[in-house]
Amino acid sequence: MNGRLTVAAGLATVLASIALYPLLAGGIWFWGGIGAVIVVGGIGAVNRRYPAPAGVCFLTAVGGLFLYLNAVFAHRQSWVGVVPTGASLHQLGLLVMQASAEISHRFPPVPPRPGIVLVVVAGIGLVGALTDLLAVRLHRPAIAGIPLLVLFCVPLTTDVKYGAVGEALVFCVGVVGYLGLLTADGRYRLRLWGRVVHPWQGAAESEDPDTRPLAATGRRIGFAAVVLALFLPLLVPAVRGHQLFAGLGAGGSGGSPGPSGPVSFPRPLVLLNTDLQDSHPKVVLSYRATGPGTPPYLQLYVLGNVTASGWTMTPAIGTRALGSGGVLPAAPGLTATTPADRVQEAINLASSLANGGNVSFLPLPYPARQVKELGGTWQVDPGSLMVHSADARLAGLHYTVTAQNLTPRPQQLRHARPPPTAITEYERVPPAFDQLKALAERLTKGQASAYDKAVALQAWFHRPGNFTYSVKANSGTGASALARFLTKTKTGSCQQFAFGMAVLARLVGIPSRVVVGFTQGTFAGHDTWVVKTSDAHAWPELYFSGAGWLGFEPTPPSQGGQAGQGTATVPAYSDPQHFRGGTPRSQTGQNPGGPARDPSLGHSSSRLPGKLTNQGGGSGGTVASRGNDPVPIGAAAIALLTVLLLTPGVARVAVRRWRWRRARGDVSRAHVAWRELRDDLADHRIIWQASESPRALARRITESLGLAGAEREALARIARAEERASYAASPADSTALPADVALVRRAVTRACRLPARWSARIVPSSALAPARAGLRHALDVFGWLELATTRARARGPLRRRTPRADIT
């Protein structure tokens, strides 16, 4: 029986189980898992005293684990607190059923209910039994890493987040346990081999086999593996949850009571910027839409409260539960006389979506009328039609929504009645924004109706060359930052454009709010649309009696004439060119309808979505650029590859010149010439031995390459100069050595095949040798530590004393 290996297997299981800590609150499960590992390890140690089959040993360990679970979780129903009975088995079954029900609707960290703790402890114990069987009984410690890996993989199936420090610590602790298991097995196997010759000088010898050299080698390999595992993922794009869905705690303003307590709103603007700046867009959702025209945008968060520091979510008033039929309240201000197309969308959320905070918001087109096939408990805000839940899981969610695609006529909006009193709160602007009032009045001067003023504001943002779209511009969200954006920098993302138009609209008496969500995405054929993180968007909504809240699109086009966000579209009702009656007079002298755009992106029902094409910066692939901020990923990759290819050859030339420049006197120049000759041979894949004398190497190279004439004499002079510099009293004249080396190099290049020539130019071996040696020494750090500790022990007070010869 190998007690050391048994302890190592149990310790590796316990350390790997730490990866489960974000899943459960408290630590009772961890101590229960330690007990289960001790039980299965002890039973395995007893079984190994007898020649029992491996299967019998494993079943015995599982039986012992069951007795342990029965004694811990059903001791009151057991006989003398240990022996299982019918009542104790029934109790364990009830706990398992309770755990299944709890896990199905709760999110990490879950409370440490007895049923959940039972399942977790049983899982840890089962992994411990498998690890003990594979590593100790079958002596397959490498394969034993598979059950240990299961404990690491369980959190990956959830939305749990470790954090940067926690993830690194969990990984390192698990690696320590696994490497300890491999080291213990190697020590056990080495003791079966016998005595080992110690490779380190000065190492003390003992009667027992010295396992330290093998352990040092294992540590070096482990060190290299850990370094690669820690740093290689930094170079590979990771699959992250979509930020716009992830709540960040109580970062919003206000909340509404939900079934599990107060709802903490996320920070939509922070999450929006995170998604927009992601250089590797990921799919958020896809949906199949039926209905004419381009589907409407998808709403997530509505920001109706503006302060001097920016826009925030308005506290929900009158939030109510969404009924079983999924019918939503009527959209505020919308009447049946407003033209609208019926749209039905079957939405599939990505399986990698992450829940954040304690609330999840549902992406829906506005105004939505009915949502079907939703599980869990959902709340709806009648004022904004935001739908959220405190216990639903977004990842992989499928639901169907029926909505309206509003198509009001400009003439209807021009004659809209004044907004009701309840809506006038959306006209309030803090005094800090008064500095923009003159700008708002100038831009809307001469416009008789609120609609004409809104169209004029949107046209001002779309004036060619007036504004620039950029996701990297840090314009801020406060009053001073917005004023600087509108009057000076005029560069920002959709967030700044939405804020700007919403504030200017309020300053001229138009109720407004800001919505954060996604554009309609990219048409993928067969009525299917795909939405990615690059489609995250913010836009203003303005209120008109009879039509309610209508979205506008102030985000300007990029240099190519496309929208600053590739899939953003200008609503048809905000462009009077699409309707009879002409366009309103604008003091800006620009077309209020905005810039020219792809007609297939209009909202008019006469346009077919099948004509849509993916646009730059949209969701139809990797984003290469957005606005005036090109991200030359391809060019950067080519440049980096070029630098990597040229570095060895350039380094070889630089080293050659450095050597000749430092050479002083005939002796040093002779040594440099000889070293350059050997490096040239190595670069051209010609083998030379350090034991060969200069004369013997010159003779062999002359014969193998067929050198003659001046080339043969040059090689002979190099060899003779090295011999005299090393052994003679006086060196040979070195004046012609640089020319001789260059002549021989050309002869070697001419005599070699084409692959060897290019290898000598691009990846010369002599230039790569120092890098390989440095890496080898870096990985051998544990070997030097082993040598240092061995010498320290030999000189310290605990060193093993050699018996005196006169003592018998």
N, C-alpha and C positions, 0 to 999 in steps of 0.2 A: 504494500500500500504506500502511495506517495502522498504524504500529508501536505507537503509544500504545494504540490500541484492542485490538491483539493481546495486549499485555502485560496490559491490564486484564482481558480475558477469561480468560487463564491464571491471573492472581492471584485472580479471583473463584472459579474452580474449586478452586484449592488451599485457599482460606479456607473454602469450603463443605465440603470433604472433612474438615475438622477435626471435624465432627459425628459422624464414625465412630469417634472415639477410644475410646469406652467398649466398642466391640464387640471390639477386638483388644488383646492385651497387647503391649507394646513399641511401637517407632516405626518399624520397618523398612518397614512398609507405607506410611507417610506419605512417606518419602523416595523410595520407588519410585513413588508417585503423582505426586510433583513431576517426576520424570524423564519419566513418561508425558505429563504436561501440556506439558512443554517440547518433546517430540518432535512431538506433534500440532499445537502452536502454530507450531513452526518450519516444518513441512510446509505448514500452511495459509498462512503468510506467503509461502512460495515459490510456491505455486499461484496466489496472487492477483496475481503479476506477469504472468500469462498469462490470456487471456480464456477460461478453461475453465468449463464448466457447474458449478453448485453441487454436483450429485450426484457428479460426477467428483472434485471437491475433497474431498468427504467420504469417498469410497471410498479416495482416496489417503491421507488421514489415518488411516483405519482400517488400511490396509495397513502404513503406517509404525508404527502402534501394535503390530501383530502382530510385525513384525520386532524391535521393542524388547523385547517380552515374550519372544520366542524367544531373543534375545541374553542376557537377564538370567536366565531360568529354565531354559533348555535349551542353554546355550552349549557344554557339553561334548559334546553330541550334534550340534552344528551344524558346518557346514564353516567353517573359520577363525573359529569362535566366533560367527558372525553369520548366515550363509546357512542357511535352514532345510533340513533333510533329513528323510527318513522317520523316522529315529530321534528327531529332536528333536520332530517332530509327535506321535510316540507318547508321548514324555516329557510333553509339555504335556497330552495327553489323560489320562494317568495322574494328573497333578497335579490336574486338574479333578475327576476321579472321587474322588480322596482328599479334596478339599475338600468335595464333596457329602456324603460319608460322615461327615466330621468335623462339619459344620454341623448334620446331622440329629439328633445326640445330645449336642451340647455347648451350654453356655449362656455368654453373655458374662461376662467377657472371654475369648475363646478364645485358645489359644496361637498364636504366629505361625508356623504350619506353612507350608512352601513353597506347597502347593496353595491354602491360604486367602489367603495374601498375593498369589498370582497372580490370583485372582478379584477381590480388592479393587482391586489396581492396574489390572487391565483395566477394571473398572467406572469408576474415576476417569478413566482415559484416554478411555473412550468418552464420558463426560459432558463432558470437556474438548473433544473433537472436535465434539460437538453445539453446545456453547456458542460455540466459535470459528466454526462455520458460521453460526449464527443471528445472533450479535452482530456479527461482522466481515464475513463474506462477504455476508450478506443484509441487514445493517444493521437487525436486529430485536432490540435488546438486551432489550426488555421480555419478549419470548417466550423469550429465552435463560434467563430465571429458572426455566422449567419443568424443564429438566434439572438445574439447580442444586438445585431443590427436592427432586429425587429423592434426593440425598445426605442431605438433612435427614429425609426420610421413612423411610429404611431403618432407623434405630434405633427408630422408632416401632412397627415390626412385631415387636419383641422385648420382653423384660422388663427392658431396660437402664434404669438410673436415672442421670441426670446429677448430681443434686444441685442445690440452688437456685443456687449461684454458678456451677457449671459450665454449667448450662442457659442462664443469662443471658449468659455469656461466649461460648458457641457461637453463640447467636442474634445477638449484637452483631457478632461477627467476620464471620458470613455476610452480615449486612446491610451492613457496611462494604464487602465485596467487590462486592456487587450494586450499591450506590449508586455505587461507583467506576466500575463498568462503564457505568452510565447517564450519569455525568458525562463520561467519556471520549468516549462517542458524541455527547453534546450538544456538546462542544467541537469534535469533528470536523465535525459538521453546521454549526455556526456559522461555522467558517472558510470553508465553501463559500458562505455567504451574503454575506460582505463585512464592511465596517466597521459597528460598532454604536455608537449614541449612548449614552454612559455616563450612567446616571441619578443617580449620586452626585456631589455637588458636590465640587470639589477633586480629582477623580480625574485622574491623569496620562494623557495620551493617547499612543498609540503608533501606529506604522505598521501593525502587525499588528492584526487584529480582536481586540478586547478581549472575552474570554469570561467575565470575572469576574461581570458582572451575571447572566448565565444560570446560572452555577455557583452563585451565591448563592441564586437562586430555587430551584434544584434542591435545595440543601442545606436550605432552609427546608421544602420539601415533604417531603424525606426525614426531617427532624427530627420533623415532626408525625406522619409514618407510624410512625416508630420508637417515639415516645412512646405512641401509641395501641396499637401491638402489644405493648409491654411492660406497660402498665397496664390495658388493657381486659380481658385474661384474669383479672385479679384480681377482677373483678366478676362473672365467669361461673363457675358451678360446674364444676370440672374433673372429668374421668373418671379416677379413681385406681384403682390395684390394690387388691384387698381385703386389708386389713391383717392379718387373722387368719391368712392363709396365708403372710405374708412373714416369713422368718427375719431376725433382726437380729444375726447373728454368734453368737459363743459366749456367749450370755446365759443359757443354761440351766445346769443342773448336770449335768455328765457328758455322755457321748456313747457311741456304739458304732461300731465300725469298719465302714465301708462299702466299696464297691468302689472309691471314689475317695479313700480316706483317711478321717480321723476325721470324724464327723458333728457339726456344731455345731447344737445345739438353739436354737430361737427363744425369745423371751420372750413366752409366751402371754398373760400378764396385761396387759402393755403393749399388745399388739395387740388384745386383747379390748376394753379401754377405748377405744382409737382407733375401733374399729368402732361401739361403742355410742354414742359422742358425735358420730358423723357425722350431720349434719342432713339429708343427702340419701341415704337408703338405696339401695344398688345390689344388683342380683341377683348372688348368689354361685353358685347352682346351682339346677337343677330336676331332679325325678326323678319317675318313674312307679312307683307302689307297688302291689303286689298282695298282699292279705292283709287279714284283719279288723282293725277298730279303727284307731286313730291310729298312724301309724308311730313308732318310737322316735326319740330324739334322735340327732344325728350327732356322733360323737366325733372329736376331733382330737388333743388333748394330754391326758395323764394326769399329774397332779401328786400324787405320793405321799410326798414328803419335806417335812416341816414343820420349820422352824427358828424361832428367836426373831424373825427378820425377815420371815417369810412362807413361802409354799408354792412349791416348785420341782419340776421333773421329776426322777423317780428314775432314776439310771443304769440302762440296760437291761442285763440279764444273760441270756446265752444267745440273743441275737438271731440269727435264721437267715433264710436266703433264702426268699422265697415261691416255691413250686414253680410249674411251668408250669400245673398244674391250678388254682392259686389257692386251695387248701384251707388254711385257717388252723388253728392249734392249738386244742385244746379250751379253752373258757373256764374259768379257774381256779374250782374249787369248784362248778361247775354239774353236776348229775346229770340223768339221763334222767327221773327221777320228777317234776321240776319242770314244771308246765304252761307251755307256750309256744306261741305262734302263729308259723307259718312266714311270713316276710315276704321278698319279693323286690323289689328296687329297681333300676331302670335309671337311673343318675345321669349327668347332663350338667353338667360344670363350665363356668362362664362363660369366654368367650374372653379376658376382660380380667384373669384371675387372674395374679398375679405370683409368681414363685419368689423366695425370699430366702435368704441365707446359702448353704449348699451342701447343703440337704436340704429335701425336700418331703413333707408329711404328707397322708395321704389321708383325707377325711371318710367315716366308715363308721358305720352303726348298730351298737350293742353289744347282744349279742355277735354278731359277724359269723362266718359259717361258711365262705363261699367267695366269692372275688372273681374275676370273669372279664373277659376282653377288656382286660387291662392290658398296656401296652407298657413296655419298659425293665426294669430290675432293681429289685426291691422287697424290702425287709427287713420282718420282722414281729417284734414283741416278744411272747413267749408270755405274759408276766405281765399286760400291758395290752391286747394285741391291736392296738396302734398299728402302722400300716403306713406306711413311709416309704421314700423313694428319694433317691439323690444324683445321679441323671442323668435323671430323668423330668420331663416338662413338664406342669404342671397345666392351663394354659390350654387350654380346649376339649376336655379329656379326657372320654371316654365309657367307662363300665364298668358291669358288673352285679354286684350283691352279693346274696347270700342270707344272711339273718340270722334271729334269733329275737326275738320280742317277748314277754318273760317276763311271765307272769301268775300268780305264786305265790299261794297262799292264805294269809291271815293265820295260820290255825291251823298251817300247815306252818312258817311263819317263827317262830312262838312256840316251837315245839318243836325248833328247829334246834340241832344239836350245837355245842359250843364250836369256835371256829376252829382250824385246824391251827397248828403251831408256826411254819411259814413265814409265816403271815399276821399273827402277833402283832406283827411290826415295824410294822404299820400302826396299832398302838395307842399307840405311843410319842409322848410330848408333852414338849417342852422345859420345864424348870422355870419359864421365864418365863410360861407359861400357867397355872400353879398358882392364880393369883388368880381363875380362872374355875371352879375345881373345885366350890366351894360352890354356884355358880349352877347348874352341870350337875346336881349331886346334888339340889338343890331341885326342879328342873323334872322330874326323873324319879323322884321319891320315890313309893314305892308301886307302881311298875311291876316286875313279876316277871321279864319276859323282855327280852332285848336289843331285840326287835322293838317291844314296847310302849314302851320308852324312846325308840326312834327316832321312833315316831309322836307321842309326847308332845313331843319337841323340835320336830318339824315343825309341830305344832299351835300351839306357843308363838310361832313366827315368824308364823303366820297369824292370830293373835288380832287382831280388828278394832281399829284405832287403836294397836296396839303398835309396829309398825315402819312406816317409810315408804320406798318405793322411789324412788331418784333416781340418775341416772347422773352428776350433777354433784357429788355429795358426795365430797369427798376424805378418805376415812377411813383411808387407809394400809393396809399389809398386815402390820405387825409385831404383837407380842403386846400392847403397850400400846394401839396403835390399835384392835385387835380388841376389847379390853376396853372401851375408850371407846365403841365402836360398840354393843356388846351391852348396856351398862348405862346409857349417857347419851344419846348423839346418836340412836341407833336409826334412822339414815338412811343408806342406802347403795345400791349397785347389787347385781346378782346375785353379783358377786365376793365382797362382804362377807358376804352371806347364806350362800353356799356355804362360805366359810372358817369362819364362826361355827358352823354345824351340824356340820361335819366335826371341828372342835376339841372341841366339847362332846360329840360322840359318842365320841371317843377318851378323853375324861376319865372317861366312865362305862364304858369297857371295850369299846366297839364299834369294830372296825377300820374305818377310813374313808380316803378319798382324794378329791381334787377333780378334776373333768373340765372341760375347756374345749372348746367346739365350737359347735354350732348346735342350736336347737330343730328340731322337725320342719317348721317353716315354715307356710305358708298353703295351704289346699286350693284349687286352681284349677279343679277339675272334671275329669271323665274320668280319675280316679285319678292326677292330676298334682298335685304339690306344688311350690311356689316358695319358695326360701330366700334371704333378703336379709341385708345386713350388720346390719340392726336385729334380726335373729334370733340374733346372736352371744350366747352364754350360758355361764354357769358353774354347775355343780351338784355336790352331793356324792354319792358312791357309798359305801354301807355294805355290809359283807360278812356274809353269812349262809350257813352250811354247807348244801350241797344246792342253793342258788340262786346262789351266787357273789356277784358285785358287783351291787348293785341301786341304781338312781338314786332320789334323793328330791328334792323341790322345796320348799325353804324360802322361795323368793322370794315375798313377800306380794302380795296384790292391790292395785290402785290404787284411787282413790276411787270409780271406776265399778263396782267389783266384779270387774274383769278382772285378769288376772295382771299384775304389774308390768312384765313383758315380754310384749307382746301375745299371743305364740304359746306361752308357757310353759304346761305342763299338769301337774297333780298326778297322779302314777301311781295307778292304781286300788288296787294292793296296799298303798299307804301310807294308804288311807282305808278302815278296816274297815267303814264303813257299807255298802259295796257287797257285803259277804259276810254270811252267816248267823253268828250268834254274838254280835252286838252289838259295841260299842266298849269298849276298855279304859278303866279308871278313870284319870282324869287329875287331878292335884292343881291344875292351873290352872283347872279348872272349865269348860274350853272343849272344843268338839268337836274331837277329834284329827284329824278328816278335813279340817280347814281350812275356808276360807270357801266360801260359795256360788259356784258357777261355772257356766258354760254346760255343760249335760250333754253336748253334742256334742263337748266337748273331752276326755272321759274316755277311758281306755284299754280300757274294757270292750268285748268283742267285739260286744256288742249294739248299739253305737252306730255310726251310719253316718257316714263322713267327708264324705259329700255335704252334710251339714247344717252344716258348718263355715262360719263367717263371719269376715271379717277383723276384727281387733280393734285398738284403739288402740295405737299404738306397735309394731305388728307389722310384718310384711313385705309387707303388701298395699298399699303406696302410700307416699306421703310422710308421714313422722312429724310429727304436729302437736304432740304432747306425750308425755311419759313420766312416769308417777307424778305427783308434785307439782311438777314442773318444766315448766310449760307454755311452749311456744315459739310465741307468737302471730305466726306468719309472715304470715298474711293481714292481721292488724290492723296489724302493723308496716309492711307494704307500703302499705296504705291511708293510714296516717299520713304516711309519707314522700311519697306522691303528693300528699296534701293540702298538705303544707308546700311542695312544689315549685310547686304551682299558686298558692298564696297569696303566695309570696315576691315576685314582680314587682309585684303590685298594692300590697302593703304597703310595699315599697320606694319606690314612686312617691309614696304619701301621706307617707311619712317625709321624703323629699327635699323635697317641697313645703313642709312645715311648717318644715323646717330652713332653707330659703331665706328664707322670710318672717321667721323669728326672727333671722336674721343681718343682715337688711337694716336699715341705719341711714341715715336721711336720704332726701330726695326722689329723689336720683339713683340710689342703690342700689335703692330700691323700684321705681322705673320700669324699671330693667333686669331685676329679678326678675319684674315683671309681664309684660314682653315675652317673657322666656324661658319663663315658664309658659304663655303663650298659644301659642307655637310648639310646646312639648312637648305641649300638649293637642291641637293640630292633628295632630301626628305620631301620637299615640296613637289618634286616630280615623281614621287612614289618609287624612288630607288633606295633599296635597303642598304644601310651601312652598319657595321658593328663597331661598338666602342673599343673592342679589343684589337681591331685592325690597326696596324701601324700606318702612318701617312704614306710610306712608300708602297705597302701592300695594297691599300685602298686605291692609290693612284694607278697602280698596275691593273687592278681588276676593272676599274672604270674605263681605262683606256681600251682594254680588250673587249669589254662588253658593249661599249658604245662605238667602237671603231674609230677612235680619235687618231688624227695624224697631223703632221706638220706643226703649224703654230699652236694649234689647240693642245696637241700632245705635249709640246714643250712648256706651254703655260701651266698645265696641270702639274708637270714635273717640278716646275719652279715653286709652285704653291706648297707641294709636299716637302720639298727640300727646305724651304724657308721655315716650315713648322718644325721639322726635325732639328734644324740648327738652333731655332729659338728655344726648343725644349731641352736639347741635350748638349749642344756644342758650346764652346767657350765664347764664341763671337757669332752673332746672327748674320744672316745673309742680307744683302741689300733689298729693301722693301719698296723701292720707288715704283716698280712696275707691277706690284701685286694688285692694286685695284683694277688695272686694265686686264691683268691675267684672269682675275675672278670673273669679270664681266664677259671675257671671251669664252671661258669654260661654261658659263651659264647659258650663253647662246648656243653653244654646241650641245649641251644637255637638252635644251628645249627642242632643238632641231631633231635630235635623235629619238625623242619620246613620241608616243602616240598623242592624238588630239585630246582625248579625255584628260591625260596627265598634264598637258599644257594648260588647259583651262582650269584644272584643279590648282595648279601652281599659281595662277593669276588671281583666282577668285577666293579659294579657300586654302591658302598655303598652310601646310601642317606645322611649320615652324612658328607661325603666328598664333595658331590655336593651342600649341603645346603649353604656354604659360597659363592660359585660361583653364585648361584641363587639370594642370597641376594644382592651381589654386583651388579649384572645386574639390579635388581629391583631398587636399589638406583641410579644407573647411569641413568636409564630411568626416574627417578623421579626428575632430575635436575631442570626441569621447576617448579616443585612443590616447591622446596626450594627457587627458585628465586621469586615465587609468594609470599611465606611467607615473604621473606626479603623485597620485595617492599611494601607489605601491612604494615609491621611494620614501614618502613621508612616513608610512607605516614602518618601513625598515629602519628608519632613523629615530622614530618616536619611542615613547616609553612602553608602548604595547607591542614592540617588535618581538618576533620569535627569536629566542636566544639559542645559539648553537651549543650543544652539550660539550663540556670540556673533555678532553681526551683522557684525563686521569680519573674520571668518574665512571664507575662501572655500575 
